Amino acid sequence: MVRLVTFNVHHGVGVDGRHDLDRLTRLLAATDADLICLQEVDRHFGPRSEHADQALALARALDRELVWAASLDEPTDGPQRRQYGNALLSRLPVLERQVHRLPGSGEPRTALRTVVRVDGGVLAVTTSHLANRSRPDRAAQAAVLAELAGGTGIVAGDLNADAGAPELAPLRDRLTDAWAAAPSRSDQSRRLTLHTGQGCTHPVRRPRVRIDQVWVPQRSAVTAARVLDGSAVSDHHPLLVDLDVGAGGRPTR
């Protein structure tokens, strides 16, 4: 069994406007996830995150190996670089890591592809944060993610589109939406809303869109999917997925 969490952490700032890495660490530790895919992570970025190296601090606090992809990377007056991007925190041994620049205009976007060792094999996981304003850009970016995953890898992240959106067709052609495949599901929507049970992750106070997703190989054994409560630490809720990984390292049914 492999437990994966994907979470847009909003540079560690909750809906109260406060930057607090300790409470983010506590939330992530409580998931007991093997693989933690994070978006909107700062490294020495600026006052909004108190110039902290969030990626390294979280990896050390959680005792996970850090794999990093800077989407924004700028020099500063000091020895550190001002960075913002995607991170993978892994309990599993990391065998390969690649950072891919994604096509599109506007804010630079990256895909972080990591290969980890699981019982009896390997598993490729790509985490990313797609364009939020341009559907054509998201379509081109989703095509790259689908190529990186092939038919056996996992894609996780903030895709800024619903799983059924036209621009995510490349992912649907090759992979399976883990939320839809899970026999056991729960989320943070209130009981008397139109979005109850739909896996919505944003915004945290009244979730109404399902833009944070995990895509897995077709015919994968997804045993559970849960949208956790991230309201204290971000403007998104995290998504947790449990996968039964077969002997070849691929999630299989």
N, C-alpha and C positions, 0 to 999 in steps of 0.2 A: 504494500500500500504506500502511495506517495500522496502527501498533502501539500497542496499549492495554494498560496494566497496571492492575489493581485490587488494593489492598492495605490491609488493616486493620493499621495500624502499631503499635497498642497503645501509643500515646504514646511511641514510640521506645524502649521497654523490652523487652529480650530475655528469654529463659528464664533467663538468669543474673541477672536482677533489676537489670541496669545500664542506665541511660539513656545512649545514645550516638548522637548525630545523625550523626557522621562515618561510622560504619559503615552507617547507614541510607542516607546519601547515596551511598556507594559502591555499595551494592546497586542503588539506583534508577538510578544513572548507567550501570551495566553493562547494564541492560535496553535502553538506547537507545530508549525509548518516546516516541512523539509525544504521547500523552495518558496521564497518570498520575492515577488516581482513588484518593484516600486517605480512609480513615476512621479515627476515634479520633486526631485530630490536636489537639494543645494549642497555645494561644497565651496565654502568661503565666498558665498555669493554676495552678501551684503547685510544691511541692518535688519531686513525682514526676517532673517534666520540667524541673527546675531553673529554673522560671519562664521558659523559653525561648519565643520566638515561632517555633515549629517550622515553621509554614506559610511564613512569610517567609524563614526561613533555608534551607529546602529549595529554594524557588523561586530564590533567588539563587545557591545553590551549583550548581544544575542548569541555570541559565540558562533558566528556563521562566516563562511568565506565570502568575500566581497568581489563581485564582478561589476564593472562600472562602464557606462557609456555617456559621455558628455555630449549633449545636444547643443548647448551654448558653452563656449570655452574662450575666455578673454584674459589678457594679462592684467595684473594689478601692480601696485607700487612695491609690493613685497614679493617673497619667494613663491607664494601660492598663486594658483590661477583661479579666476572666478568662473565657477562651473555650475551647470544645471542640467539634469538629465534623468536617465533611467538606471536602476540598479537591480541586481539580483543578489540576494543573500541566500547562501546554500549550506545546508547541513550535509549534503551529499558531495562526494569528491568531484571537483570540477576538472574536466579533461581538456575542454577547448573553449575559447571565447573569441567572438568576432563582433566588431561594431560596424554597422552598415548605415551610411547616410541615405536618407530617404528622399525621393523626389518631391518637388513642390516649392511654392513660394511662401513668403511669410516666415514665421518662426522656424528655425531649423529643427528637423526631426531625425531621430535615429532609431534603429532596431538593434537590440542587444541579443545576439544568439549565443547560447551557452549549451555545451554538452556535458552532462553529468553522468556519473556511474550509478546504476541501480543494480539490485540483485539480478545477476545473470546477464547484464547487458548495459546499454547506454540509453540516454533519453535527451533529446534536443528540446530546449525551451527558448522561445524568442519572446522578449517583452518589449513593448513599444507604447508610444503615445502619439496618436495620429492628429492630423490637422483639425482644428476646431471650426474653421470658417469656410473651407473650400471643399465641396463634395468631389470635384475632379481630383484635387490633391489627395484626398482620402482614398479614392479609387486606385490611383497609381501606387500609393503607399501600401494598401491592402494587397495588391498584386505582388509586391516585393515580399511581404510577410508570408503569403501563401507559398511562394517559391522557396523561401528559407525553411519553411516547415516541411515542404514536400507532402508525403502522405503519412509520415510517421512522427512528426514533431508536434509540439504544443506551441500555441500562440496565446499570450496573455497581455492584458493592458487596458488602458483607457483608449478606446477606439473612436470616441466622439460621434458614434452613430449606433442606432439600434442594430441588433443582430440580423434583422431582416432588411436592413437598408440596401438599396441597389448597389452602392459602392463597395459593400462587403461581399459581393458575389464571389470573388476569387477565394475567399476563405470558406464559404459554404460549398463551393465546388470540390474542395479537397478535404475539408475537416468537418467536425461536428461541434455544435454549440453545447458546451458542457452543461449549462443550466437546463437546456431543453432535454438533455439526455438523462439527467439525474433522477432516480426514483424517489429520492428524499430531498426536499427543498424547503427553505424558509428565508424570509427577508424582513426588512424593517418597515414595510408599509403598514399604515394603520388599517385596521380591519374594515372600516367603512369607507374605503376609497376605491376608485376604479383600478388602482394599480396593485392591489393586494395580490401577493403570490406571483408577481411577474419578475421578481429579481431586480427591481430598480435600485440603482446605487447613487443617484444624484438628482437634485440636491439633498443634503442630509436631512433637512427639517421636514420636507415633504417629498420623498423620492418619487419621481415620475418618469425617469428615463433610465434605460439599461445600457449604459455606454461602457461600463467596465465588464470585460468578458474574458472567458477562457475558451479556447478552441482546441479540441483534441482530435487524434486520429479517428477516422470513421470506425464504427463498431467497437469503440472503447468502452471499458467498464467504469463508468462514472458512478460511484456509489452514493455520493451526497454533494449538494451544493448549498451554501449558506451565505447570505448577505449579512455581515456582522455590523455592529453598531460602531461607526467611526465618527460620530457627531462631535465627540470631545476633541478630536485631533486633526480633522480635515474637513473639506467641503464635499468629500465623497465618502461612501461606505465601502469597506473592503469586501471582496468576494473570495470565499474559501471553497475549494473543490477537492474532494477525495477521489483518487484514482487507484484502481487495482492494476498494478503493473505486472505484466506477464514475464515469463522466464527470459524472453528476448529483450527485455527492457522497454517494450512498447505496451501502452495501456490497451489491454485486449479484453474481449468479453468471454 
